Amino acid sequence: MSTALCTGPCRPDAHGGPRRAMPGYAICDICEERCWENLHWLADHWPDLEVMLTAGSHGPDGMPHAKSEVTGISINETVAELRRTITDTLRYWTHVILDENAGFTGTKDDAVSMARYVAGHSRRITRHHDEALAAALPIDANDMRRQMYRRAFPSGARLYVPEPEIPCAEHAVSDLGERVPCTGIYRAWITDQTDGVPDLLCSEDEEHVLTPEGFRRTGRRVIKTAAAMALVRAIAG
């Protein structure tokens, strides 16, 4: 039996300390498995991080958004920087694995494809003869997931878009000053503590809010039964 301890992101001392590493390797089997899981989690939830780029002038994390000079859309620079950091890290590990002669068919800026690719070939790294390299991938994967969860689901919240979509019932103003229908759709932030149907916020104008009472507006059917049921299921888990 190996007497070496895992050098990956293993158990903290308060919970028993690092486990025994796999015989002949730098990390334990649990950290190896979690590395694979964390990389797939990044791919699965990358769209949730992208949503946070433009989630209103202030996101649920309270971070102010700056407007892009190109698009005029408010951008959360903290989220944008995290996306770049994660993409660069995944690109690095993709190149490390490519040096081990494993083919990659995605693009260098496609974080989802790179995350799944690295996950699929992760044992080339976690069982590498270079112990520092072997431990570095699980540590990176764990750190990327932790930071991404913090930004994609601030305060444990997750953005829910009803299916079918619920079009905004309010109006906007065109460049000519004309009153036109809003093109946004309603969305809701949901946490494990959400009780009942939450307010729905417009994707185009955060001032457009549909309250539960608004569902029953006289003479206006703004939410379909299927969408309402889907929202309730999302809250109930």
N, C-alpha and C positions, 0 to 999 in steps of 0.2 A: 504494500500500500504506500502511495506517495505521502511524504511528510510535508511537502511544500504547500503553502497556503495560496489561495486564489489571489491574483494581483489585479483582478478586474473590479468593476463596481459592485462588490459583494456586500454581504451583511455588515452593518456598522457594529462597532464594539458593543454598543448597548443591547444588541440583539444576538450576541454570540460570537461576533467577529467573523472574519472571512472563513469560508468553507475550505475543505481540502481541494486542491487543484486536481484535475484529471491526471492520472499517471503519465508523466512525460511532457505535460503541457503547463502553460502558465495560468490558466483559469479553470474554474469549476464548470461542471456540465450545466448548472443552473444559469450562470452568467452567459454561457454560450447560447442557451436556448432563449434567454431574454434579449440577447443581442439581435437575434433573428426576429423576435416578436416586435422589438422596438423599431427596427427598420421598416417592417411592414406597417406598423402603426403610423409612422411618418408618411408613408405613401397613402394610406387610407384617409388620413386627416389633413393632408396638404390643402385641399379645397377649403377647409374650415379656417386655415391660417390666411388664405387669400381673401376670404370674406372680410377679415378684420382689417384689411388694408383701407377699406372705404366704408366702414360701419359707422357713418355719421361724423359730425365735426369733432365729437369726442366719443371714443369707444367705451364699452362697459368697463374697461380698465382705467378710465379717467384720463388717458393720454391724449393730448391735443393733436389734431391732424393738420398737416401743412398741405396747401394746395399745389398740385403739380403745375408747373409752368406750361407744360405741353397740353394736358387734358383739361386743366381747371378743376379737376376732381380732388377732393380732400384725401390726403394720403397719411396714414399712420407711419411716420418715419421709423419708429421703433420696430414695428412689424416688418417693414421693408428691409431694414438692416438685418433682422433675424433671418428672413428668407434668403438674403444674399449669403449670410454666414453658413446656413445649412446647405445651400446649393454648392458652395465652395467646398465644404467638408465632404459632401457626397461625391463631388467630382474628384477630390483627392483620392478617396478610397476606390473609386471606379478605376482610376489610373493605376493604383497599386495592384489591383486584381488583374488588370489588363497586362501588367508586367509579368503576371503568373500565367499568361497565355490563355485567358478565358475571354471569349468574344462578348462584345456589347453592341446591341443594335439600336439603342436609343440615342438621343441627342445630349450634348454636354450640358445643356441648360434645363433639361427635363428632370426635375427633382424626383418626381414620382417614379419614372423609369429607373433612375439611378438607385433610388432607395431599394426597389424590388430586386434590381440586379445585384447590388451589394449583399442583400439578404440571401439571395440564392447561392452566392459564392462565399458566404461569410466564413465557412470552415476553412477556406484557404488561408484566412488570416488568423482566426482564433486558435488554429492548430499549427501555426507557423513556428519554425525553429527559433525565430527571433522573438524572445519572450516579451520584450517591450512593445513590439509591433502587435503581437497577439492580444495583449491586454488593452491596447489603445483603441481598437475598434469598438469593443463593448463599452468602454468608457465614453467614447464619442457618441455612440448610439443612445446611451442612457442620458447624456447631457442634452443632446438635441431634442429628445422626446420631452424632457423636463421643461426646457425653455419653450418649446413649441406649445405644450399644454398650457403653460402659464399665459401665453399670448393669444392662443386660439380659443381658450375657454376661461377667460378671466373670471375669478370668483366661482369657478365651477360651472359657469353659464355656457350654454351652447345655442347657436343660432338655428332656429327651426323655420323652414319654409314650407307652408302647407302644400299638399298635393291633392287635388288640383290647386293651382295658384289662385290667390284672391287678389283681383285687381284693386288698386286704390280707388276709393269712392270720392276723393277730393279733386280739386282742379288746380292747375298750375297756370303760369303766365308765360306766353311765348315771347320771343325776342321783339315782337312787334307790339307787345302789351296786350295781346288778346287773351281772353280766358279760354283755356283749353283743358281737356281731360288730362289728369296726371297719368303718366305711363308706368308708374311704380307698381310694385306688388307688396302685399303685407307680409311681414315676418315677425317672429317673436323670439325673445331671449328666454330660455328655459333653464332652470336649475333643479336640483333634486328637491329643493324646498318649495318649488312652485305649487301653489294650491289654487285650483280653479283655472279658468281660462284667463290668460294674461292679456294685457294690451298688445295690440299688433301695431308695428311701426312700418311706415312706408320705406321702401328701398331707395326712393328718389328724394324724399323730403321728410326729414325727421320730425317736422312739425305736423305731419299728417298721421294722426294716431286713431286707430279704431279700437274703442273700448268694448268690453263685453256688452254694454248697453247698446252700443252702436249696431250690434248684430241684429237688433230688433227694431231698427228704424222704420217708422211707418212709411209704407209705399216704396221701400227700397230694399231689395234683396242683395246684400253685398257679400254674403258668404254662403257657399253651397254646403248642403248637408254633409257631403263626402269630405270636404275640407275641414269642417268643424269636427267631425268624428276623428279624422287623422290627427288633428291637433290635440284632442283629448287623449288619444292613444299615446302620443309622444310624451305628454306630461306624465301619464300614468306609468310609462315605461313598459 
